[in-house]
């Protein structure tokens, strides 16, 4: 699995922190880089609202795989 170039370590850490310490539930599309709200932390293969692909993962799920 390859991440979109706009999904940097800093961006991913920010999304995880917002999920853990706030009310956000961000997910990130690994194909187009879109950030999508309303994703469970362990989300896998949710449909992206921007590109339509099933490539949205929860922030914590991506962090476990890539950090």
C-alpha positions, 0 to 999 in steps of 0.5 A: 500500500502506497500513500498519496504524497500529500499524506506526510508524517506531520499531517498524519500525526495531526489527524491522529492527535485530533482523533484522540484528543478532540471530537474529530474522526478524520480519515485519509484517502491514500489515492487522492489525499483527501481528508474525510470526516466521520471515519472510525479510527480503525476504518479500512477501505471506506469510500472516498467522497472526493475520488469515489475509490474505496481507499479511505483509512482511519488516521490511527489505522494509517499511523499503525501501518506507516509510522 
